[in-house]
């Protein structure tokens, strides 16, 4: 049986073009852009000039071409309504809704975009291409209800899309790929990310990251706490995404990389399950060839808490997950439960890939971490070594199944044993192979082998 790709039920449905209230734009020369409706021909010197002269329009339609000479598209004024937002979208009726990654010779390329300001809300960006931008795209300044749909981001330096002090925003059906790796003056790699959420001292609520394909970008998705008030709420749904590294990011024959993790959680909320990671596919990560990531697919650290990780398929990496001790903070004792639940996930081929690797599927360090009903398959170890600075209570493993796993725990003599339920200690077999799953939603799809034993042939 194969697990097919399905659409997130929480996608925002972008409304069709309203031809009566649209403006058609062409990049032949930005001072010669034409209006779509029967109004006098207009020219525009900047993005802001265009918005000002067409303030009554609902849809801004960018025909194929290169708009990067206009610089970053900055929007700092209201859209329309939540049900019928204003849109800035690629427009080519002959190609319809073909994703930009599938039409490389027909793009509407912009340098980047910024939505900024408390009154900036109810906008959609759809179908645009951001390639080798001068500046990163950002939603900030308490903007809200901004949706980025079916866009292509590629070859950025450091960041692709940042959501800072903004709420109720959605990044959906995008391809984000291939950051340009930069190094500091000491030759150390600089961090980069596909989508970064946070890093400000304000609450960030109602963020959705849905059905994207994000690869070769450092951290695919990262939530980051603020510097002065790090426990402010950050609440995110991450659902239906393909997050991975391909072999082009490995350094020679070392099986190491300059990139980091699929998901790096540094922020959270006291609301139960306020960060949910569901039905994603994550694979291909490797030990970083510098200080930092050790090849983990998911990292839980700093002030991340109240996370539900369910129904994901994760594999082909040295480590499945790990967390780290709480930072020093008056509201968090060293044994404060994080309330992290991994439920009904598939982990496969978690093993040593380079000489640096000594990992396992799980490495829980703080308190309040549970593994319930997961499949662990074709891997070296389930639990990593307990580190010397271990400060939590032991995790709970309930109702999990292991199939072709070398051992329960990567032992050292000083390690306390990790408690497992009886089901974990019973090894299942897969004489007929494993179920497959579809992945690479926008550049594929392709089939891969998961962690659930295939049903016996009749």
C-alpha positions in Angstrom: 0.0 0.0 0.0 1.2 3.5 -0.8 0.4 6.6 1.2 -0.7 9.2 -1.4 -0.2 13.0 -1.2 -3.3 14.8 0.0 -4.1 18.5 0.3 -4.2 20.1 3.7 -7.9 20.8 4.6 -6.7 24.1 6.1 -5.5 25.7 2.8 -6.8 29.2 2.1 -9.0 29.1 -1.1 -7.7 32.0 -3.2 -10.6 33.7 -4.9 -10.8 33.9 -8.7 -9.7 37.1 -10.5 -12.4 39.8 -10.5 -11.8 41.2 -14.0 -14.0 44.3 -13.3 -11.7 45.3 -10.5 -8.3 44.3 -11.7 -5.2 46.0 -13.2 -3.0 44.2 -15.7 0.8 44.9 -15.3 3.6 44.2 -17.8 7.3 44.6 -17.2 8.2 45.7 -20.7 9.2 48.9 -19.1 7.8 49.8 -15.7 6.9 53.4 -16.9 4.7 51.8 -19.6 2.6 49.4 -17.5 -0.9 49.3 -18.9 -4.2 49.3 -17.0 -6.5 46.3 -17.6 -9.8 48.1 -17.5 -11.1 50.9 -19.7 -9.2 53.7 -18.0 -6.5 56.1 -19.4 -3.2 54.4 -19.9 -0.9 54.9 -16.9 2.7 54.5 -16.1 4.3 53.9 -12.7 7.7 54.7 -11.3 7.6 52.5 -8.3 5.5 49.7 -6.7 4.0 52.3 -4.3 3.1 54.6 -7.2 1.3 51.7 -8.8 -0.7 50.9 -5.6 -1.5 54.5 -5.0 -2.9 55.0 -8.6 -4.9 51.8 -8.4 -6.1 51.9 -4.8 -9.7 50.8 -5.8 -8.5 47.6 -7.5 -8.9 44.1 -6.0 -6.4 42.2 -8.1 -3.0 43.2 -9.3 -2.1 40.9 -12.2 1.6 40.5 -13.1 2.1 39.1 -16.6 5.2 37.1 -17.3 8.5 38.9 -17.1 11.1 40.4 -14.7 10.1 43.1 -12.2 13.2 43.1 -10.1 14.3 46.5 -11.2 11.5 47.9 -9.1 13.2 46.5 -5.9 11.4 45.0 -3.0 7.5 45.2 -3.2 6.6 47.0 0.0 2.9 46.9 1.1 2.0 49.0 4.1 -1.8 49.6 3.6 -4.9 47.6 4.1 -6.2 45.0 1.6 -9.9 44.3 1.4 -11.6 41.7 3.6 -10.6 38.4 5.1 -13.0 36.5 2.8 -12.1 38.5 -0.3 -8.5 39.8 0.2 -6.7 41.9 -2.4 -4.3 39.8 -4.5 -1.0 40.3 -6.2 -0.6 37.4 -8.6 1.0 35.9 -11.6 -1.4 36.1 -14.6 -1.1 34.1 -17.8 -4.5 32.6 -18.9 -2.7 30.2 -21.3 -1.0 28.4 -18.3 -3.7 28.8 -15.7 -2.6 27.7 -12.2 0.6 25.9 -13.1 3.1 26.1 -10.2 6.1 28.4 -11.0 8.5 25.6 -10.4 6.9 23.8 -13.3 7.0 26.8 -15.7 10.6 28.1 -15.5 10.4 29.9 -18.8 7.3 31.8 -17.8 7.7 33.6 -14.5 6.7 36.9 -12.9 9.9 37.5 -11.0 10.0 40.1 -8.3 13.0 40.9 -6.0 11.1 40.3 -2.8 8.1 41.6 -0.8 7.4 43.1 2.6 4.1 43.5 4.4 4.5 45.9 7.3 2.2 47.7 9.7 -0.7 47.0 12.0 -3.3 48.0 9.4 -1.7 45.9 6.7 -4.0 42.9 6.4 -6.1 40.8 4.0 -3.6 40.3 1.2 -2.6 37.3 -1.0 0.6 36.9 -3.0 0.2 34.1 -5.5 2.3 32.5 -8.2 5.3 34.8 -8.1 9.0 33.9 -8.4 11.7 35.3 -6.0 15.1 34.3 -7.3 18.4 35.6 -6.1 16.8 38.5 -4.2 18.6 41.5 -2.9 16.6 41.4 0.3 14.6 38.7 2.0 10.8 38.6 2.0 9.2 39.5 5.3 5.8 39.9 7.0 6.2 42.1 10.1 5.0 45.2 12.1 1.8 43.4 13.3 0.5 42.8 9.8 -2.1 40.0 9.7 -4.1 37.8 7.4 -1.4 37.6 4.8 -1.3 34.5 2.6 1.6 33.5 0.4 0.4 30.9 -2.1 2.1 28.8 -4.8 5.3 31.0 -5.1 8.8 29.9 -5.8 11.7 31.2 -3.6 15.2 30.2 -4.6 18.9 31.1 -4.3 18.5 33.5 -1.4 21.2 34.4 1.1 20.4 33.5 4.7 16.6 33.9 4.8 13.8 33.2 2.3 10.6 34.1 4.1 10.5 35.7 7.6 7.3 36.1 9.7 8.3 38.4 12.6 5.8 40.2 14.7 2.7 39.2 12.7 -0.2 36.8 13.2 -2.8 34.8 11.3 -0.5 34.4 8.2 -0.2 31.4 5.9 2.6 30.2 3.7 1.1 27.5 1.5 1.9 25.4 -1.6 5.3 27.1 -2.1 8.6 25.8 -3.2 11.5 27.2 -1.2 15.0 25.9 -2.2 18.7 26.2 -2.6 20.0 29.0 -0.3 23.4 30.3 -1.2 25.8 29.2 1.6 27.8 32.1 3.0 30.7 32.0 5.4 32.0 34.4 8.0 35.6 35.8 8.1 36.7 32.8 10.1 35.4 30.4 7.4 32.5 29.2 9.5 29.1 28.7 7.8 26.4 31.3 8.4 22.9 30.0 9.3 20.1 30.1 6.8 16.4 29.1 6.7 13.4 28.5 4.5 10.8 30.0 6.8 11.8 31.7 10.0 9.0 32.5 12.5 9.7 34.8 15.5 12.8 36.4 16.9 10.9 39.3 18.3 9.5 40.1 21.7 5.8 39.9 20.7 3.2 37.1 20.4 2.9 35.4 17.0 -0.3 33.5 16.7 -2.2 31.5 14.1 0.7 30.9 11.7 0.1 28.1 9.1 2.8 26.4 7.0 0.9 24.1 4.6 1.8 21.8 1.7 5.1 23.4 0.8 8.2 21.7 -0.6 11.3 23.2 1.2 14.8 21.8 0.6 18.5 22.6 0.7 18.0 25.7 2.9 19.7 25.3 6.3 16.8 24.9 8.6 13.7 24.3 6.6 11.4 25.8 9.2 12.5 27.5 12.4 10.6 29.1 15.3 12.7 31.5 17.3 12.2 33.1 20.7 12.6 36.8 21.4 15.8 38.2 22.9 14.2 40.1 25.9 10.9 38.3 26.4 11.6 34.8 25.1 8.5 33.2 26.6 6.0 35.2 24.5 3.6 32.9 22.7 4.5 31.6 19.3 1.9 29.2 17.9 2.3 27.4 14.5 0.7 24.7 12.5 3.2 22.8 10.2 1.2 20.4 8.0 1.7 18.5 4.7 5.1 19.7 3.8 8.1 18.0 2.2 11.3 19.0 4.1 14.6 17.6 2.9 18.2 17.8 1.8 19.3 16.2 -1.4 22.7 14.8 -2.1 23.9 18.0 -3.8 24.2 19.5 -0.3 26.5 16.9 1.0 30.2 17.8 1.2 32.2 15.5 -1.1 32.3 11.9 0.1 32.0 12.9 3.8 28.2 12.5 4.1 28.2 15.8 6.0 26.7 19.2 5.1 26.6 22.9 5.9 22.8 22.7 6.4 20.9 21.9 9.5 17.4 20.5 10.4 14.0 20.0 8.9 12.3 21.8 11.9 14.1 23.7 14.6 11.8 24.8 17.4 13.1 27.5 19.8 9.8 29.1 20.8 6.4 27.9 21.9 3.3 28.6 24.1 1.7 27.5 27.3 -1.5 26.5 25.3 -1.7 22.7 24.8 -0.7 21.5 21.3 -0.1 25.1 20.2 2.6 23.9 17.9 1.4 21.0 15.7 3.6 19.2 13.2 1.4 16.9 11.2 1.5 14.7 8.0 4.9 16.1 6.8 7.6 14.1 5.0 11.2 14.8 6.2 14.4 13.1 5.0 18.0 13.4 3.9 19.6 15.4 6.8 23.2 14.9 7.7 25.7 15.9 10.5 26.8 19.5 10.0 30.5 19.9 9.1 30.8 22.7 11.7 29.4 23.3 15.2 25.7 23.1 15.4 23.3 20.5 14.0 24.1 16.8 14.4 21.8 15.6 11.6 18.5 15.8 13.6 15.3 15.9 11.7 13.4 17.7 14.5 15.1 19.8 17.3 13.2 20.9 20.4 15.1 23.5 22.3 15.2 26.8 24.2 11.5 27.7 25.1 9.7 25.3 22.8 6.9 23.6 24.6 3.4 22.1 24.1 4.1 20.4 20.8 2.2 17.6 19.0 4.1 15.7 16.3 1.8 13.2 14.6 1.4 11.2 11.4 4.7 12.3 9.9 7.1 10.2 7.9 10.8 10.8 8.8 14.0 9.0 7.8 17.3 8.8 6.1 19.2 10.8 8.8 21.6 10.2 11.7 19.0 11.4 14.3 15.3 11.5 14.4 14.7 14.0 17.2 16.5 15.6 20.2 15.8 18.3 22.7 18.1 20.3 24.9 18.0 21.5 28.5 15.9 24.6 29.3 17.8 27.9 29.3 18.0 29.6 32.6 14.8 31.5 33.3 12.9 32.2 36.5 9.7 30.6 35.1 11.3 27.4 34.0 12.9 25.0 36.5 15.3 22.4 35.0 12.7 19.7 35.3 9.7 21.6 33.9 7.8 19.3 31.6 7.9 20.4 27.9 4.7 18.5 27.0 6.0 17.1 23.7 4.1 14.2 22.2 5.3 12.1 19.2 2.3 10.1 18.1 1.7 7.7 15.1 4.8 8.7 13.2 7.1 6.6 11.0 10.8 6.7 11.6 13.0 4.8 9.2 16.7 4.5 8.3 18.0 6.5 11.3 21.6 5.4 11.4 25.2 6.5 11.3 26.0 8.0 7.9 29.4 9.6 8.6 32.3 9.2 11.0 30.8 12.0 13.2 27.5 10.2 13.7 26.7 8.5 17.0 23.0 9.0 17.1 19.6 7.3 17.4 16.0 7.9 16.6 15.2 9.7 19.9 17.2 11.8 22.3 14.9 13.3 24.9 16.7 15.3 27.7 14.1 17.4 29.4 10.9 16.2 31.2 7.5 15.6 29.7 8.3 13.9 26.4 6.2 10.9 25.1 6.4 8.6 22.2 3.0 6.9 21.5 2.1 4.4 18.7 5.1 5.2 16.4 6.8 2.8 14.0 10.6 2.5 14.2 12.2 0.7 11.3 15.5 -0.2 9.7 17.5 1.8 12.2 20.5 1.3 14.5 19.1 2.5 17.9 15.9 3.9 19.3 17.4 6.0 22.1 20.6 7.9 22.1 23.1 8.0 24.9 21.9 10.0 27.9 24.2 13.1 28.1 26.1 14.0 31.3 24.0 17.1 31.8 20.7 15.3 31.7 18.2 17.2 33.9 14.8 15.8 33.1 12.7 12.8 34.0 12.8 9.8 31.7 10.5 9.8 28.6 7.5 7.6 28.2 7.3 5.1 25.3 3.9 3.5 24.8 2.6 1.1 22.2 5.4 1.7 19.7 6.5 -0.9 17.2 10.1 -1.6 16.1 10.9 -3.4 12.9 14.5 -4.3 12.0 16.0 -2.1 14.6 19.5 -3.0 16.0 19.0 -2.2 19.7 16.9 -0.2 22.1 19.6 2.2 23.4 23.0 3.3 22.4 24.7 2.4 25.7 27.5 3.7 27.8 28.3 2.2 31.2 27.1 5.3 33.0 23.9 5.6 31.1 20.7 4.9 33.0 18.5 2.5 31.0 15.5 4.0 29.3 12.2 2.3 30.2 10.2 0.8 27.3 6.9 -1.0 27.2 6.6 -4.6 26.3 5.4 -3.8 22.7 8.6 -2.0 22.1 10.7 -5.0 23.1 8.9 -7.3 20.7 10.5 -7.0 17.3 8.2 -7.2 14.3 9.4 -8.5 11.0 8.9 -7.3 7.5 9.4 -10.3 5.2 7.3 -8.7 2.5 8.9 -5.3 2.6 7.3 -2.0 3.7 4.5 0.3 2.6 5.6 3.2 0.3 4.7 6.8 0.4 4.6 9.7 -2.1 6.8 12.8 -1.6 8.1 15.9 -3.4 4.7 17.4 -3.9 5.7 20.0 -6.5 8.9 18.7 -8.1 7.9 15.0 -8.1 6.1 13.1 -7.0 8.3 10.1 -6.2 7.8 7.0 -4.2 9.9 6.1 -1.1 9.8 3.2 1.4 8.4 4.1 4.9 8.4 2.2 8.2 5.2 0.2 8.2 5.5 -3.4 7.2 3.6 -4.2 4.0 0.6 -6.4 4.3 1.1 -10.1 3.5 0.2 -10.9 -0.1 -3.0 -12.9 -0.4 
